[in-house]
Amino acid sequence: MASFDAIIIGGGPGGYVCAIRCAQLGLKVAVVEGRETLGGTCLNVGCIPSKALLNATHHLHEAHENFGKMGLMGPAPTVDWPKMLGYKDDVIGQNTKGIEFLFKKNKVTWIKGWATIPAPGQVKVGDDIHTAKNIVIATGSESSPLNGVTIDEKTVVTSTGALTLEKIPQKLAVIGAGVIGLEMGSVYARLGSEVTVIEYLDAITPGMDAEVAKTFQRILQKQGLKFILGAAVQGVDTTPTGATVRYKRKKTDAEATLDADTVLVATGRRPYTAGLGLDTLGVELLPRGQIKTDAHFATNINGLYAIGDAIIGPMLAHKAEDEGMALAEILAGKSGHVNYAVIPGVIYTTPEVASVGQTEEQLKAEGRAYKTGKFSFMGNGRAKAVFQGDGFVKILADKATDRILGAHIIGPMAGDLIHEICVAMEFGASAQDLALTCHAHPTYSEAVREAALACGDGAIHA
Ligand code: NAI
């Protein structure tokens, strides 16, 4: 038993970042984590391993599609699947060990095990009860169950099982055209699987700028992914050779089936708070299961806070990290703040898709007067040199003040390009501020500047 200024439950991006910042600000801090390794879903079974597989399969795709065009001749590489999975596991190991090192460096105590909160100010792990002035719930999320579907993580898998399949499926059915479905669908399409994505809505990636979503779907289709849109999955039946997905067309009510070796269920995630004892404590939840918090991440129980996927907002690692840092500042008596209007979202396919701020659809719904500056990567020499001219940057700015309201990019390195616009938005910049900033040539970033120019007197290379 030990006493701390703060005990953080969960060692994912929200929890570990909060802990490190607490320690840097002079607090005595511990993290309770039951997994063998730190880093949570993101490092162990999410963002990082999926990026390793996306990287490996991107190179495979390049070798097959583009090497010959560049005069790189010879047989294209074949896939050693166990070795590729091994590479992915090495990447996970390097990252999780990195967090362990940071804990030691910053004197953050790792209490290994699963926590419950028996009473305010107390955290029980195994038979030990630790006390803390502040307890932070950073327990993240888990895949949402889908009616009529039983997950076995072998034939019918969530993103976790999709990262460790025994073999590459010939046919992969993906339920849900959201971020997980499209990233993992891309991985397997590049590995040769026939990938069919079944989506309830009439468009992919709900919430994304509609023009980007349309272009994205067209590009993914060119890469071999098939889409069945406007279809509600009713259930999945496993068969001796795989599984059959049953779905209903929303418009006609017609029922149909799709056979596959493997089915990936990617229909969203929900807060993971089971087993903490929140009921007994009387912690208030929101209707969709998130822990209710105020603007300072405080729950209705004194000294109990929550951040990340367990509370409201986009379920993104970097949103959790920002909340972790802000809360650490608050616990240390400073003022912590997260600007929810400027949280980028990225899909790590090829091309990448990235967005920040408002979409055109949102601005229209608000009746806001805005202008659009758009620039195609076809006009960007660097993008064309790497066969990635298909895509664009779109900047939305207030019609009267020129202040940037949002940006949406589909194209090379979109996930990195977006941050220039995030910084500009944090400073309340106008599109002209970006347009007047010198951008090195030849870079993908020039496309951002051109889109900013297009908000004013016009792009040069359009
Ligand atoms: P999602 O919410 O992004 O997409 C789920 C999709 O499933 C939606 O399009 C929805 O309409 C569809 N759907 C739901 N029920 C259905 C049914 N019965 N039949 C057919 N379609 C159905 O959820 P996803 O992809 O599972 O991701 C979960 C969370 O993880 C998200 O919040 C996402 O932001 C986060 N994530 C973020 C990543 C990134 O930032 N690159 C990577 C992976 C996950």
Boltz pocket constraint, residues with backbone or C-beta under 6 A from the ligand:
constraints:
  - pocket:
      binder: B
      contacts: [[A, 47], [A, 146], [A, 175], [A, 176], [A, 177], [A, 178], [A, 179], [A, 180], [A, 181], [A, 183], [A, 198], [A, 199], [A, 200], [A, 201], [A, 203], [A, 204], [A, 205], [A, 206], [A, 231], [A, 232], [A, 233], [A, 234], [A, 265], [A, 266], [A, 267], [A, 268], [A, 269], [A, 314], [A, 315], [A, 316], [A, 345], [A, 346], [A, 347], [A, 348]]
      max_distance: 6.0
